[in-house]
Amino acid sequence: MPNKRYRNTLTRENESDYYSSLRDKRGVNKITQYKTPVLKNPTVAERARVSSIPHIWSYGDRLYKLADQYYGDSRYWWVIAWWNGRAIESDIALGTKLKIPLNIEQALDALGV
């Protein structure tokens, strides 16, 4: 079963010669690739419907650690980043107030995933 992040994502079976060495290493005839999801920016109303809590970015914080703490899965770091309009951790200054959406399913729906 695919990761929740990819549940509505189109897939493509790739048998291209370009990936022949990768297929050989894996012992498969084709590779499943996922289309890159296009995330949207939730409206103010959509954000208001998703409960969130504030988090003040401090020394040692990492997005993957926050995702693990709040969602039990560090792979959802990108939800926190996108929700707060931050591409990467180095875009977050110490003392920045982030909003952590509490319900991952509602947050994914608001992001259009």
ChimeraX attribute file (.defattr): number of C-alpha atoms within 10 A of each C-alpha:
attribute: neighborCount
match mode: 1-to-1
recipient: residues
	/A:1	5
	/A:2	8
	/A:3	8
	/A:4	13
	/A:5	14
	/A:6	15
	/A:7	10
	/A:8	13
	/A:9	15
	/A:10	11
	/A:11	13
	/A:12	11
	/A:13	11
	/A:14	15
	/A:15	14
	/A:16	11
	/A:17	9
	/A:18	9
	/A:19	13
	/A:20	16
	/A:21	10
	/A:22	14
	/A:23	17
	/A:24	11
	/A:25	8
	/A:26	11
	/A:27	9
	/A:28	11
	/A:29	14
	/A:30	17
	/A:31	17
	/A:32	10
	/A:33	12
	/A:34	12
	/A:35	12
	/A:36	10
	/A:37	13
	/A:38	9
	/A:39	12
	/A:40	13
	/A:41	14
	/A:42	16
	/A:43	10
	/A:44	8
	/A:45	9
	/A:46	14
	/A:47	17
	/A:48	10
	/A:49	11
	/A:50	17
	/A:51	13
	/A:52	15
	/A:53	10
	/A:54	11
	/A:55	13
	/A:56	13
	/A:57	17
	/A:58	13
	/A:59	9
	/A:60	7
	/A:61	13
	/A:62	16
	/A:63	19
	/A:64	18
	/A:65	17
	/A:66	18
	/A:67	21
	/A:68	14
	/A:69	11
	/A:70	15
	/A:71	16
	/A:72	11
	/A:73	13
	/A:74	16
	/A:75	15
	/A:76	21
	/A:77	18
	/A:78	16
	/A:79	20
	/A:80	21
	/A:81	21
	/A:82	16
	/A:83	21
	/A:84	16
	/A:85	13
	/A:86	14
	/A:87	13
	/A:88	13
	/A:89	13
	/A:90	9
	/A:91	11
	/A:92	19
	/A:93	12
	/A:94	13
	/A:95	11
	/A:96	13
	/A:97	15
	/A:98	19
	/A:99	16
	/A:100	22
	/A:101	22
	/A:102	14
	/A:103	13
	/A:104	18
	/A:105	14
	/A:106	17
	/A:107	23
	/A:108	17
	/A:109	13
	/A:110	20
	/A:111	19
	/A:112	14
	/A:113	18
